[in-house]
Amino acid sequence: MKQGAKANLTGATFEKLVAKILTENSIEYEAQVKYTNLYGSNRCKIDFVVDEVYIECKFQNVSGSVDEKLPFCLLNLEQFEKGMVILGGDHWYTQRGEHIRQCCEQGALSQYKSEVILFEDFVKRIVTTGKII
């Protein structure tokens, strides 16, 4: 199996895990909701919508293309009132992954209104509060 196919499979598995967490905590959602991206393509789909929060899931175990996709993802989420990117995988705990997260949270990408959150923090929030935000 080629690397791109493996990444898609892993990403789909991560999305299923997020859906399971939402379902287990009685949080209603829509999945794979169509939207138009910043390039004008209307063939795009957002992973989840929960109470008008548009959620993208990004999974990465090793350094790779998701690093470059994250700013594009945040730009696409700007069209919505509320957005969230859930990060899963070992990559986000590496030095590079932590640096990218810090840029999103407080540095170069902090102008975006969407929240970037690690999967484990997302789960803790839901279990503790019963809400995603």
C-alpha positions as CSV (number, residue, x, y, z in Angstrom):
1,M,0.0,0.0,0.0
2,K,1.4,3.4,-1.0
3,Q,2.1,6.0,1.7
4,G,-0.8,8.3,0.7
5,A,-3.3,5.4,0.9
6,K,-2.0,4.5,4.4
7,A,-2.4,8.1,5.5
8,N,-6.0,8.2,4.3
9,L,-6.7,4.9,6.0
10,T,-5.2,6.2,9.3
11,G,-7.1,9.5,8.9
12,A,-10.3,7.7,8.3
13,T,-9.7,5.5,11.4
14,F,-9.0,8.7,13.5
15,E,-12.3,10.2,12.2
16,K,-14.1,7.1,13.3
17,L,-12.6,7.3,16.8
18,V,-13.7,11.0,17.1
19,A,-17.2,10.0,15.9
20,K,-17.2,7.2,18.6
21,I,-16.3,9.7,21.3
22,L,-19.0,12.1,20.2
23,T,-21.6,9.3,20.1
24,E,-20.6,7.8,23.4
25,N,-21.1,11.2,25.0
26,S,-24.5,11.8,23.4
27,I,-23.2,14.7,21.2
28,E,-25.1,14.9,18.0
29,Y,-23.1,15.7,14.8
30,E,-23.2,15.7,11.1
31,A,-20.3,14.0,9.3
32,Q,-18.6,14.8,5.9
33,V,-20.5,18.1,5.4
34,K,-19.9,19.7,2.0
35,Y,-18.5,23.2,1.9
36,T,-16.6,25.5,-0.6
37,N,-12.9,26.0,0.2
38,L,-11.0,29.2,-0.2
39,Y,-10.0,28.2,-3.8
40,G,-13.7,28.0,-4.7
41,S,-13.9,24.2,-4.9
42,N,-17.3,23.0,-3.7
43,R,-16.2,19.3,-3.6
44,C,-14.7,19.7,-0.1
45,K,-16.1,18.1,3.0
46,I,-15.6,19.1,6.6
47,D,-15.2,16.1,9.0
48,F,-17.8,17.0,11.5
49,V,-20.2,19.8,12.5
50,V,-21.4,20.0,16.1
51,D,-23.6,22.8,17.2
52,E,-22.3,25.0,14.3
53,V,-18.7,24.2,15.2
54,Y,-16.9,23.0,12.1
55,I,-14.3,20.4,13.0
56,E,-11.4,19.0,11.0
57,C,-9.4,16.0,12.2
58,K,-5.7,15.7,11.3
59,F,-3.8,12.5,12.2
60,Q,0.0,12.2,11.8
61,N,2.4,9.7,13.4
62,V,5.5,11.0,11.6
63,S,6.6,14.3,10.2
64,G,4.9,14.9,6.9
65,S,2.5,16.8,4.7
66,V,-0.1,17.5,7.4
67,D,2.3,20.2,8.7
68,E,1.7,22.1,5.5
69,K,-2.0,21.3,5.4
70,L,-2.7,22.8,8.9
71,P,-2.5,26.5,7.9
72,F,-4.7,25.8,4.8
73,C,-7.2,24.0,7.0
74,L,-7.3,27.0,9.4
75,L,-7.8,29.4,6.6
76,N,-10.7,27.3,5.3
77,L,-12.3,27.3,8.8
78,E,-12.2,31.1,8.9
79,Q,-15.4,31.2,6.8
80,F,-17.3,29.7,9.7
81,E,-18.3,31.3,13.0
82,K,-16.5,28.6,15.0
83,G,-13.9,26.1,14.0
84,M,-11.7,23.4,15.5
85,V,-8.9,21.2,14.4
86,I,-8.4,18.0,16.4
87,L,-4.8,16.6,16.2
88,G,-4.1,13.0,16.7
89,G,-0.9,10.9,16.4
90,D,2.6,10.8,17.7
91,H,3.9,13.5,15.5
92,W,2.2,16.2,17.5
93,Y,4.4,15.3,20.5
94,T,7.7,15.6,18.6
95,Q,9.7,18.7,18.8
96,R,8.5,19.7,15.3
97,G,4.9,18.9,16.1
98,E,5.0,20.8,19.4
99,H,6.5,23.8,17.5
100,I,3.7,23.8,15.0
101,R,1.1,23.5,17.7
102,Q,2.7,26.5,19.5
103,C,2.6,28.5,16.3
104,C,-1.1,27.7,16.0
105,E,-1.9,28.5,19.6
106,Q,0.1,31.6,20.2
107,G,2.5,32.5,17.4
108,A,2.4,33.0,13.7
109,L,-1.1,31.5,13.2
110,S,-2.8,32.9,16.3
111,Q,-4.9,35.3,14.3
112,Y,-7.1,32.4,13.3
113,K,-10.3,32.1,15.4
114,S,-10.3,28.3,15.2
115,E,-9.1,26.2,18.1
116,V,-6.3,23.7,17.6
117,I,-6.6,20.9,20.2
118,L,-4.9,17.6,20.9
119,F,-7.2,14.6,20.8
120,E,-6.6,13.7,24.4
121,D,-7.5,17.2,25.5
122,F,-10.6,17.1,23.3
123,V,-11.7,13.8,25.0
124,K,-11.0,15.2,28.5
125,R,-13.1,18.3,27.7
126,I,-16.0,16.2,26.5
127,V,-15.9,13.8,29.4
128,T,-15.5,16.6,32.0
129,T,-18.0,19.1,30.5
130,G,-20.2,17.2,28.1
131,K,-19.4,19.9,25.5
132,I,-16.8,20.3,22.7
133,I,-16.2,24.0,23.5
